Amino acid sequence: MIAKIFPVALIVLDVAAAVVYAACGDWRRFIYWIAAATLTATVTF
């Protein structure tokens, strides 16, 4: 479990960035960060 701390932190930061861009109405960057979080989660788990 300790080995997955950094990937989980990266996923959380990706989702946080997506939320910020969604709040600003920048849907292209929102989709980018959600895709980045999804890719990281897929590779990690």
C-alpha positions, 0 to 999 in steps of 0.5 A: 500500500505504501508504494501507491501513495504517490500515484494516489496523490497524483490522481487527487491532484489531477482531479483537483485541477479538473475541478478548478478548470470546470469551475472556470468553464474551460472544458477542454482542460477539464477533460484533459485532467480527468483523462490524466487521472483516469490513465494514472488510475488505470496504470496504477490499479 
